[in-house]
Amino acid sequence: MNAGHHDAAWRHPRTSPERATDLRYFQELARTAERGKLDSVFLADGLALWGNARHNVLGGFEPLTLLSALAAVTEHVGLIATVSTTFNEPFHTARKFASLDHLSGGRAGWNIVTSGSVDEARNFGQDEHLEHRLRYDRAREFVDVATKLWDSWEDEAPVIDRERGVYADTDKVRAIDHEGEYFRVRGPLNVQRSPQGYPLLVQAGSSEDGKEFAAQHAEAVFTAQQTLADGQTFYKDLKSRLAGHGRAPQELKILPGICPVIGSTEAEARALEEELTALQVPEYGLHQLSKMLDVDLSGLPLDGTLPDLPEERDINGNKSRFTLVAEMARRDGLNLRQLIARLGGGRGHRVFAGTPEQIADQLEEWFTEGAADGFNIMPPHLPGGLEDFVDHVVPILQRRGLFRTEYTGRTLRDHYGLPRPANRLAVHA
Ligand SMILES: Cc1cc2nc3c(=O)[nH]c(=O)nc-3n(C[C@H](O)[C@H](O)[C@H](O)COP(=O)(O)O)c2cc1C
């Protein structure tokens, strides 16, 4: 997130919004993450100019292109990008991720999304967004095809026998001959099998369809959860679905987001939070909220409450975020101004302001109390918020024995403690 996760971060003196298309800026961020021994960096993405660029630093690099450039200046940190299954073809996607996995020596991860906004559909010749359920149907077939393409080369296929003039043992390179409802793909892929076999599969939808999809395919799940109790319910629910797909609970890592607002004292952290809130542009917040709730809130008084909302079943965009925001407003009796302030830091992800010690306590609690296997750290402002986390929170977690002090593996799956997937198409695997 260019200047940070807070929607007013770009106006804060500790950020550099003019660097949104500066490769060096992102290289510095990735190196900072690596200095902190973090598992990975994650670049979210959408296929439209989301939000209102008049009031925020939006746009910037296409993630796979940027991650390829980051791969060249880092050695350990994982590189995860969002790619939509609704507006891509499996062949393109499989090829790009296989390339990134080779380029990075096995550090690629794919955040599989079905895309939630009609703005994206309108960039691809459609007036309306494909229905939520059908998007997930397409996603399932998409991942199936991509996986087969990654498996279309066995690891031992390139024999490189100069004397005999044989580059590849073509018995180990196969067509996949996929014919399904959404795709017809012959294969094989035109990239050799990559260090991880295929990228780490990440998923981020939390609706009923989203959770089922995750239980079947995902190795890591990003999720927005506001309270420990909600986090525990989600964690238990998702882990309990894995057995139905022949999987063990530890095969999927659950990573709730947290936006840590760090101060050297609690008062300093609160002051930073208030400073960021004071920089918010209300029209921007209303616009974002209108999109999340699928109602037009423009022009409504900020001191008033939300109008009547649709039901979740009628939402064709991001269902889980709709429900989270609607519940938050109801539960805490928030007016529009308060709601915009609460969503400013994490857009529905949990925001926590405190000292490094207090933040470490929160992470430890969620981790030990069954709400998280790890976290998606979403600094409110960049680069400073990431530096503060790496320099002040990570050492506390390390002292408590909760976090690595050195990388012990090479690949992203090594960092997550997950095995390299077997080749399902290999005959002599
Ligand atoms: C941490 C996190 C990151 C996400 N990143 C993206 C993203 O980069 N692009 C995107 O289109 N959707 C993103 N989403 C949205 C989800 O992929 C999904 O579309 C959304 O949660 C709605 O799914 P649902 O209707 O199944 O709940 C993200 C969600 C979370 C929790």
The ligand as a Tripos MOL2 file, in Angstrom:
@<TRIPOS>MOLECULE
LIG
   31    33     1     0     0
SMALL
NO_CHARGES

@<TRIPOS>ATOM
      1 C1         -5.9790   -9.2170    3.6450 C.3       1 LIG1
      2 C2         -6.8720   -9.2240    2.4520 C.ar      1 LIG1
      3 C3         -6.3350   -8.8790    1.2480 C.ar      1 LIG1
      4 C4         -7.1060   -8.8420    0.1060 C.ar      1 LIG1
      5 N1         -6.5320   -8.4760   -1.0600 N.ar      1 LIG1
      6 C5         -7.2810   -8.3760   -2.1580 C.ar      1 LIG1
      7 C6         -6.7130   -7.9320   -3.3550 C.ar      1 LIG1
      8 O1         -5.5280   -7.6610   -3.4230 O.2       1 LIG1
      9 N2         -7.5100   -7.8260   -4.4440 N.ar      1 LIG1
     10 C7         -8.8340   -8.1400   -4.4010 C.ar      1 LIG1
     11 O2         -9.5010   -8.0240   -5.4240 O.2       1 LIG1
     12 N3         -9.4150   -8.5600   -3.2660 N.ar      1 LIG1
     13 C8         -8.6660   -8.6720   -2.1440 C.ar      1 LIG1
     14 N4         -9.2430   -9.0760   -0.9800 N.ar      1 LIG1
     15 C9        -10.6570   -9.4180   -1.0110 C.3       1 LIG1
     16 C10       -10.8720  -10.9090   -1.0890 C.3       1 LIG1
     17 O3        -10.1220  -11.5330   -2.0640 O.3       1 LIG1
     18 C11       -12.3010  -11.2470   -1.3880 C.3       1 LIG1
     19 O4        -12.6610  -10.8550   -2.6790 O.3       1 LIG1
     20 C12       -13.1800  -10.5750   -0.4460 C.3       1 LIG1
     21 O5        -12.7820  -10.8610    0.8610 O.3       1 LIG1
     22 C13       -14.5970  -11.0000   -0.6880 C.3       1 LIG1
     23 O6        -14.7250  -12.3540   -0.6380 O.3       1 LIG1
     24 P1        -15.9720  -12.9570    0.0270 P.3       1 LIG1
     25 O7        -17.1380  -12.3320   -0.6830 O.co2     1 LIG1
     26 O8        -15.7970  -14.4270   -0.1890 O.co2     1 LIG1
     27 O9        -15.9090  -12.5670    1.4680 O.co2     1 LIG1
     28 C14        -8.4800   -9.1550    0.1720 C.ar      1 LIG1
     29 C15        -9.0320   -9.5250    1.4050 C.ar      1 LIG1
     30 C16        -8.2490   -9.5570    2.5330 C.ar      1 LIG1
     31 C17        -8.8690   -9.9720    3.8250 C.3       1 LIG1
@<TRIPOS>BOND
     1     1     2 1
     2     2     3 ar
     3     2    30 ar
     4     3     4 ar
     5     4     5 ar
     6     4    28 ar
     7     5     6 ar
     8     6     7 ar
     9     6    13 1
    10     7     8 2
    11     7     9 ar
    12     9    10 ar
    13    10    11 2
    14    10    12 ar
    15    12    13 ar
    16    13    14 ar
    17    14    15 1
    18    14    28 ar
    19    15    16 1
    20    16    17 1
    21    16    18 1
    22    18    19 1
    23    18    20 1
    24    20    21 1
    25    20    22 1
    26    22    23 1
    27    23    24 1
    28    24    25 2
    29    24    26 1
    30    24    27 1
    31    28    29 ar
    32    29    30 ar
    33    30    31 1
@<TRIPOS>SUBSTRUCTURE
     1 LIG1         1 GROUP 0 **** ****
